[in-house]
Amino acid sequence: MGMGTRALGRAKAAAAAVGIALFSAAPTWAQDLLGQPTPGGIDLQPAAAPLKHDAIWFHNIVLMPVITGITLLVLGLLAWIVFRYNKKSNPTPARWSHNTTVEVIWTVLPVVILVFISLFSFRLLFAYHDMPEPDLTVKVTGNQWNWAYEYPDQGVAEYISNMVPEDELAERGLSHSVYRLAADEPMVVPVGKTVRLLITASDVIHAVALPAFGLKTDAVPGRVNETWFKAERTGVFYGQCSELCGVDHAFMPIQINVVTQAEFERWIASKGGSMTPKTAEAAPGGTTAQVEAGTTGAPVVGAATTGPEAGATTGIPTAQTATTPTAPTVQPAPAAAPAAPAAQ
């Protein structure tokens, strides 16, 4: 009896020590890493974009209670059947094969549950497809086995993003925890801007997945899929290809560096690009206005001599059009038209 009491006391002391250790370690568990997996973590990655906030709310507030309720219901039914209808408690089994009430319940109840879930699921799906006006477009191409990024509006040509080899992590000042996550040429985007991703592949199906932004979109050869995100904070965020694309599937990391607008503009310049729009449609007031007016790039004669309206049509400042000396010399041209019949 004495040995049992002492053993029980030791067990209680050990349990108390374990409880204290777990309690003291609780803050460490709560500090999930931002933009990358947390060792031993059991929760979703912290959100850094609006879509991920919506996805976490859908998972934690809608799905988890439903899943928990169904699990507890099934567990309770199993326990009730095991203890109430086992051979010892119920030696004479019931001899019926169907119960209309039960069959109606287990048919209607799942339908109601699915309809309830679909109401929130469709709202989240619409949010993914309801992209705000994009501030930046990045073309993403999946290759065996790396990613290629291109910034068409800024004139940044396609560049290849490969995984940083393990022996180069220390040289780049990276810890081993980001091995197979870090990329040598990451995607760079400004914070607080809506980024549109145009996603395709050159060979087989890949998938762009970045948990912190809630991204997971297939890259299909011959097809361009579209998704978007809006980073809420600066930092480095990691993802990977989530489609089994071949022998080096595990070596296709996605790294997105979110920087300030000034840092983004400097990075664009370092890549040989420019923040000035490259297309006529994106140029405010200039060639676009001429195209809409029916011209081909040369100023309309009448519009060139109408002062402020000319500036609005051609994109030239009003002060320049007002001082153009050629306006009076162009106007007499129609007067020469009657002279030709007189000569004949």
C-alpha positions in Angstrom: 0.0 0.0 0.0 2.9 2.3 0.9 4.6 1.7 -2.4 1.4 2.4 -4.3 0.9 5.7 -2.4 4.5 6.8 -3.1 4.2 5.9 -6.7 1.0 7.8 -7.0 2.6 10.8 -5.4 5.5 10.7 -7.8 3.1 10.4 -10.7 1.2 13.5 -9.5 4.4 15.4 -9.1 5.6 14.4 -12.6 2.2 15.4 -14.1 2.4 18.8 -12.3 5.9 19.4 -13.7 4.8 18.5 -17.2 1.8 20.8 -16.8 4.0 23.7 -15.7 6.4 23.0 -18.6 3.5 23.0 -21.1 2.0 26.1 -19.6 5.3 28.0 -19.9 5.8 26.8 -23.5 2.3 27.9 -24.5 3.4 31.4 -25.7 6.0 29.8 -27.9 3.4 27.6 -29.6 1.2 30.7 -30.2 4.0 32.5 -32.1 3.4 31.0 -35.6 6.0 32.0 -38.2 4.8 34.5 -40.8 5.0 33.4 -44.4 6.5 29.9 -43.7 5.6 26.7 -41.9 5.9 26.6 -38.1 7.6 23.5 -36.8 5.1 21.5 -34.8 2.3 23.9 -35.7 -1.3 22.6 -35.9 -3.0 25.7 -37.2 -3.2 27.4 -40.6 -0.5 29.9 -41.4 -1.2 33.4 -40.3 -3.0 35.5 -42.9 -1.2 38.3 -44.7 -3.9 39.0 -47.4 -7.7 39.5 -47.4 -8.4 36.3 -49.2 -6.6 34.3 -46.5 -8.5 36.1 -43.8 -11.7 35.0 -45.4 -10.5 31.4 -45.9 -9.4 31.1 -42.2 -12.8 32.5 -41.1 -14.6 29.9 -43.4 -12.5 27.1 -42.0 -12.6 28.0 -38.3 -16.1 29.4 -38.0 -18.1 27.4 -40.5 -16.4 24.1 -41.3 -14.8 23.2 -38.0 -18.0 23.4 -35.9 -19.9 21.4 -38.5 -17.2 18.8 -38.7 -16.9 18.6 -34.9 -20.7 18.2 -34.5 -20.8 15.4 -37.1 -17.9 13.6 -35.5 -19.4 13.7 -32.1 -22.8 12.6 -33.4 -21.3 9.6 -35.1 -19.1 8.8 -32.1 -22.2 8.9 -29.9 -24.2 6.7 -32.2 -21.4 4.2 -32.3 -21.0 4.1 -28.6 -24.8 3.8 -28.1 -25.0 0.9 -30.5 -22.0 -0.9 -29.0 -23.2 -0.7 -25.4 -27.0 -1.0 -26.0 -27.2 -3.6 -28.7 -24.3 -5.9 -28.1 -24.9 -9.6 -27.7 -24.8 -9.5 -23.9 -27.3 -6.6 -23.5 -29.5 -7.6 -26.4 -29.4 -11.4 -26.8 -32.5 -11.4 -29.1 -31.8 -9.1 -32.0 -34.6 -7.1 -33.6 -35.9 -8.5 -36.9 -36.6 -5.4 -39.1 -34.6 -4.2 -42.1 -35.9 -0.7 -42.8 -37.1 2.4 -40.9 -38.6 5.1 -42.9 -38.1 7.8 -40.3 -34.4 7.0 -39.9 -33.8 6.9 -43.7 -35.5 10.3 -44.2 -33.4 11.9 -41.4 -30.1 10.6 -42.7 -31.0 11.7 -46.2 -32.4 15.2 -45.5 -29.9 16.2 -42.7 -26.8 15.8 -44.9 -28.5 17.9 -47.6 -29.3 20.6 -45.1 -25.7 20.6 -43.8 -24.3 20.9 -47.4 -26.6 23.7 -48.3 -25.6 25.6 -45.2 -21.9 25.1 -46.0 -22.4 26.1 -49.6 -23.8 29.5 -48.7 -20.5 30.5 -47.1 -18.4 28.5 -49.6 -19.9 30.4 -52.6 -19.3 33.7 -51.0 -15.6 32.8 -50.6 -15.4 31.5 -54.1 -16.9 34.8 -55.4 -14.3 36.7 -53.4 -11.6 34.9 -55.3 -13.1 35.8 -58.6 -14.2 39.3 -57.7 -10.7 40.9 -58.2 -10.4 44.7 -57.6 -8.8 46.9 -60.1 -5.3 45.5 -60.3 -2.3 47.8 -59.7 0.2 45.3 -61.0 0.2 42.3 -63.3 2.7 39.4 -63.0 2.8 36.5 -65.5 3.8 33.3 -63.8 4.9 30.3 -65.9 5.7 26.9 -64.4 8.5 24.9 -65.9 10.1 21.6 -65.1 11.4 22.5 -62.5 11.4 26.2 -61.8 9.2 29.3 -62.0 9.4 32.1 -64.5 8.1 35.6 -63.7 7.4 38.5 -66.1 6.1 42.1 -65.5 4.6 43.1 -68.8 3.4 46.6 -67.8 6.8 47.6 -66.4 8.8 46.1 -69.3 10.6 43.5 -67.1 11.4 40.5 -69.3 10.8 37.0 -68.1 13.4 35.7 -65.5 13.8 32.3 -64.0 13.4 31.6 -60.3 15.3 28.5 -59.0 15.6 27.0 -55.5 18.6 28.1 -53.5 20.9 25.1 -53.1 21.5 23.9 -49.5 25.2 24.8 -49.6 24.4 28.4 -50.6 22.0 29.2 -47.8 24.7 30.4 -45.4 26.3 32.6 -48.1 22.9 34.3 -48.6 22.3 34.8 -44.9 19.5 32.3 -44.8 18.7 29.7 -42.1 18.3 26.0 -42.9 14.6 26.3 -42.0 13.9 27.8 -45.4 15.7 25.1 -47.4 13.5 24.1 -50.4 11.5 27.3 -49.8 14.0 30.1 -50.6 14.4 31.1 -54.3 17.4 32.9 -55.9 15.2 35.2 -57.9 11.9 35.9 -56.0 8.8 37.6 -57.2 8.8 41.2 -55.8 5.6 43.2 -55.3 4.7 46.4 -53.4 2.7 46.3 -50.2 -0.9 47.3 -50.2 -1.3 46.9 -53.9 -3.7 44.5 -55.8 -1.5 42.1 -57.7 -3.0 40.1 -60.6 -1.3 36.8 -61.4 -1.7 35.3 -64.9 -0.7 31.7 -64.4 0.3 29.1 -67.1 2.8 26.3 -67.7 5.1 25.4 -70.5 5.2 21.6 -70.2 3.0 19.8 -67.5 0.5 20.9 -64.9 2.0 22.8 -62.0 0.2 24.8 -59.2 1.0 28.1 -57.5 0.4 27.7 -53.8 1.3 30.3 -51.2 -0.5 29.7 -47.9 -0.1 33.1 -46.3 -1.9 34.8 -49.2 -4.5 32.0 -49.7 -3.2 31.2 -53.2 -3.6 27.8 -54.8 -4.2 28.0 -58.6 -3.2 25.4 -61.2 -0.8 26.2 -64.0 -2.0 24.4 -67.1 -0.2 24.3 -70.5 -2.1 26.2 -73.1 -4.4 27.9 -70.6 -4.1 31.1 -68.6 -5.6 31.0 -65.1 -6.0 34.2 -63.0 -5.9 34.9 -59.3 -5.0 37.9 -57.1 -3.8 38.9 -53.8 -3.1 42.1 -51.8 -0.3 41.8 -49.3 -1.0 43.6 -46.0 2.5 43.8 -44.7 6.1 43.7 -45.9 8.2 40.6 -45.6 9.2 37.4 -47.2 6.5 34.8 -47.9 7.1 31.2 -49.1 5.1 28.7 -51.0 5.7 25.7 -53.3 4.3 23.9 -56.4 1.4 21.9 -55.1 0.9 19.7 -58.2 2.8 16.5 -58.6 4.7 17.6 -61.7 7.7 15.2 -62.0 10.8 13.9 -60.3 11.9 17.4 -59.0 8.5 18.5 -57.9 9.8 19.2 -54.4 12.3 21.6 -55.7 10.0 24.3 -57.1 9.7 26.9 -54.3 7.8 30.1 -54.6 9.2 33.2 -52.8 7.4 36.5 -52.8 9.1 39.5 -51.4 6.7 42.2 -50.3 8.4 45.6 -50.2 7.6 49.3 -50.0 6.6 51.2 -53.2 10.0 53.0 -53.3 11.9 49.7 -53.0 9.7 48.2 -55.7 10.4 51.0 -58.1 14.2 50.6 -57.5 13.9 46.9 -58.1 12.0 47.5 -61.3 14.8 49.9 -62.4 17.5 47.3 -61.5 15.7 44.8 -63.8 15.7 47.2 -66.8 12.1 48.1 -66.5 10.2 51.3 -65.9 7.1 52.4 -63.9 6.0 54.5 -67.0 3.2 52.7 -68.9 4.5 50.9 -72.0 1.2 50.7 -73.9 -0.9 53.3 -75.6 -4.0 52.1 -73.7 -2.2 52.8 -70.4 -0.9 56.2 -71.4 -3.2 58.8 -69.9 -4.5 61.3 -72.5 -2.0 60.7 -75.3 -2.3 58.1 -78.0 -5.5 56.6 -76.5 -7.4 59.9 -77.0 -6.2 60.1 -80.6 -7.3 56.5 -81.3 -10.7 57.3 -79.8 -10.9 60.4 -82.0 -10.3 58.3 -85.1 -6.7 59.4 -85.8 -3.7 57.2 -86.5 -1.1 59.1 -84.4 -0.9 62.3 -86.4 -2.8 65.3 -85.0 -6.1 66.3 -86.7 -5.6 69.5 -88.7 -8.7 71.1 -87.1 -7.9 69.9 -83.7 -4.3 71.2 -83.9 -5.6 74.8 -84.3 -8.2 74.9 -81.6 -6.1 75.7 -78.6 -7.1 73.9 -75.4 -9.0 71.2 -77.3 -5.9 70.3 -79.2 -4.0 69.7 -76.0 -6.8 67.3 -74.8 -6.6 65.4 -78.1 -2.9 65.1 -78.8 -1.6 65.0 -75.2 0.5 68.2 -75.9 0.3 70.8 -73.1 -2.1 73.7 -73.9 0.7 76.3 -73.6 2.6 74.7 -76.5 -0.4 74.6 -78.8 -1.3 78.2 -78.1 2.2 79.3 -79.3 2.4 77.1 -82.4 3.0 79.5 -85.4 1.8 77.0 -88.0 -1.9 77.4 -87.1 -2.6 80.5 -89.4 -0.7 79.0 -92.3 -2.9 75.8 -92.3 -6.3 77.6 -92.4 -6.1 79.2 -95.9 -5.7 75.7 -97.5 -9.4 75.2 -98.2 -9.6 78.6 -100.1 -7.5 77.1 -103.0 -10.2 74.5 -103.7 -12.4 76.9 -105.9 -9.4 78.0 -108.0 -9.0 74.6 -109.7 -12.4 74.7 -111.5 -11.8 78.2 -112.6 -8.5 77.3 -114.4 -10.3 74.5 -116.2 
